[in-house]
Every structure is written in structure tokens, then in C-alpha cells.
């Protein structure tokens, strides 16, 4: 009886933990987004808004603002305005680097032209052990005074895939994977509990 209750409890725990954490992060996302216009809506005196509706309205207006920015940058005039604003930010010493770093991380995961091209496995930090790598660019090898092509590979850390190290690796010494950037990030965040299927490996490392 005790063994049965234990199995049932852990079966419920497997469902409860991911479900509750997902709801929690969705709630955090809602709070973060709705905080953008919350002070403005709370202190405005033109329209009377019930207190319970202030945060949901702030969330909806912020999402509409984000969508409007996407629409604006899709035309020539809007793109020029955004470029001008970015140009002003790049004149600020500290905020310039902060803005560019956040912009690159955002483009990597949400941009229409993400900086990460593909996912590979790289022997790191020593021979015989492998780490996920996101390919950002390819080099002919001349820049590194080599004859064979190299890949610029970003090795993310766990469980925060937005930080890591950058390596230049011989393309022949990488294992290409057919998974997407989002799927690789899911494996990293889950600490490897989400496995890599063997049919996702497109090749083997060639030793020279």
C-alpha cells in the first residue's frame, strides 16, 4: 500500500513540477511586461480604470506597442527612425555595450535572422567529452593561418544558455546536429534530461 502511494505521489510530482513552473514563468512574464506601462496608467487622470484592470491593460498595450515597433521597422521611414535612435545610444559609452549585448542575445533566439546558424557537438573541455555549440559563422581558415575551414562556435553554459565561451574549431572536428536552436536550448536548460536522439547526428568526428 505504501509503495503504491509512493508511486502515485511521484507520478503526480512529475506532472505538478513542470506544470507549476511553466505557469510560474508565464506569470513572471506577465508581470514583467505589464510593468512597462503600469506607472503611467496608474497615475493618469483622463480615464478611470478599475484597479484590477490596470495591469492586464498595461500588458495588452505593451504587447501592442511591441507589435507596432515590428510594423514600424518593416518600412523605410520606421527603420530610419530606429537606426537614428540606435545611433544616439551608441554614443553613450556604457549603455552602448549594454544595448548591443542585449540586442545580440535577443536576435539570437527571437530574430527573423538569428545569429546562430546551426547546432554542433564539439569535443570540449577535453578529448572524449562533448559540449553543445551554436555555429555563428564560418571561416576559410586563412584568418587563422590554416588550410582547412573553421567554425566560430559559441559554447553555452548550463542552465543559462545566454552566457558561455567562443571557440574557433576545425569544421571537420565537429558533429553536426539536425535539431533547432530552441531544441538545443531546451536540452541545456533541462540539464540534459531531454535526450539527444541518435538519428539527429548527421556525421561523425573525423580525426586527423
Secondary structure, 3 states (H helix, E strand, C coil): CHHHHHHHHHHHHHHHHHHHHHHHHHHHHHHHHHHHHHHHHHHCCCCCCCHHHHHHHHHHHHHHHHHHHHHHHCCHHHHHHHHHHHHHHCCCHHHHHHHHHHHHHHHHHHCCCCCCCEEEEEECCCCCCEEEEEEEEEECCHHHCCCCCEEEEEEECCCCCCCEEEEEEEHHHEEEECCCHHHHHHHHHCCCCCCCCHHHECCCCCCC
